[in-house]
Amino acid sequence: MPTTNPTTKKIGTQMRHRSFFTSMALGVSGVLLLSSCSAGGNSTEIEDKSADFGFQADGLPIVTDTLSLSFGGTKSALAPDYDTMALVQQWEADTNIKINWKNLPEQVYIEKKNLMLASDDLPDVLYNSGLTDADIAQYGGNGTLLPLEDLIEEYAPTLSGILDDRPDIRAAITASDGHIYTLPSVEELGILQHPNFLYINTAWLDALGLPMPTTIDQYHDALEAFATQDPNGNGQADEIPLSFRTDSFCANPNDLIAALGGQPENNDHRIVRDGKVEFTANTDGYRDGVAALADWHADGLIDQESFSQDDLAYLSKGKAETPVLGSFFWWELKEMVGEDRVDDYALLGILEGVDGDKLASVANNQEINRGAMAITKSNEYPSATMRWADRLFDPVMSAQSNWGPVGVTLEEDAAGILVQIPATGGEAEGERRQKVAPGGPKITTKEDFATVVAPEPRAKERQDLVTEYYAPFKANEAYPPVMLSTEELDQTSFAVTDINALVKEKFAAWIVNGTVDKEWDGYVSQLESLGVDDVIATYQQAYDRFQKGGE
Ligand SMILES: [Ca+2]
């Protein structure tokens, strides 16, 4: 590829009007000011040589002479060399941009990422970038990642249109310095905010002549009957009335804290109500919820291992040879109890609490992932690269990047909606997807799921359950996908780690030992000395910035 600058003058004359070209340093290879002056940050000097390859501002191909770019980042465990993927080959044929893939399995990449980012040996693009918010703040701020907002404005009409319609997505990918350093991956299925589904053994309810509980008191009575009336009929008190995990993705008893104490709760102990960020784990309601669970534990209703088991041990309990599990939290039923027992259990959803309210706690899991792609300072062709990326935000292309190509994993139904082609030959759809879908930047909005691509059958099933059992009782807003500044991260990260460790430790100790009332005041003071008020104030500041569109 040309590395000298015979056509640099041509770029200057053709493209000087481009807003991000604020100055040029002709004759110095690799130097041209790609300015970040709009927000007064550092300037990144880079030369855009897209025109050397016959860059076209519209239509295809993007360049008339084949341009090669190197892409680093992650790929899934089952993914082949990306060169062999049909969709990737189609991209190359369409655009005339050839990608040298240097992407790695996630664990390998994560170990090398920071060394690579600090070196001069950067790929042109980070794809499925694995960048954390702290990485984006640091490597955006120091010029390793290019600011993209002007390039988006100029060369990404599809993405620009989406961001104009969706200021929340723009805010989510905007760093606290006002720049956009990464492109998003968005999948609006609406299923991540209620991960902890509560199930109960209905075969046991039937055997004991008990109704399906609708209130927390009826639920308690059912657990008590499970503990004392030998519903599995083996003459032994081997039943586990209720099991859960703490600090897991989908096995947390947060909705019981809400039912027993009136306090909505999630794994971050951070919720939003009426525009106010709240810490959950130092309120009277939280204390009441924990005290009630301690009573349940004292009565033998809660699995002793709830505070120590890992997912593997937990999931084995639903499949014990003699059924022993009465009730549990998990993402889906079959994974816990196995195919043969799915009819013996049912989803309980949200129970009416002690105050008479049904409160569904909302988790902070996000549908906007901001680290899908970044352009590094090594990239000499940012205009061509951004045009390449913009094609991925077409809804049909986004669907193919996410699930695989039309004709392989997706086909149009009679209504013109893309639906999944069932996998064959014993291969699971999820497995097939890893082999044919490259991921990366993409946006499938809630509307796209109605008009462009149907959710996978399992996702649709999940959506329907969330809509029926949880969404009507939503008790709080999630903390939105705000990008904290380096300063905000410095102010909060150590404190949050200490606070969450203390909350986790005390939650377990109080339920097992029943000492919450005795230790409560000391705990509240300890949280104060760990800086919980400052942490929440910082999150409030970032939240307010997000509400104003990231500015
Ligand atoms: Ca028994």
Boltz pocket constraint, residues with backbone or C-beta under 6 A from the ligand:
constraints:
  - pocket:
      binder: B
      contacts: [[A, 230], [A, 231], [A, 232], [A, 233], [A, 234], [A, 235], [A, 236], [A, 237], [A, 238], [A, 239]]
      max_distance: 6.0
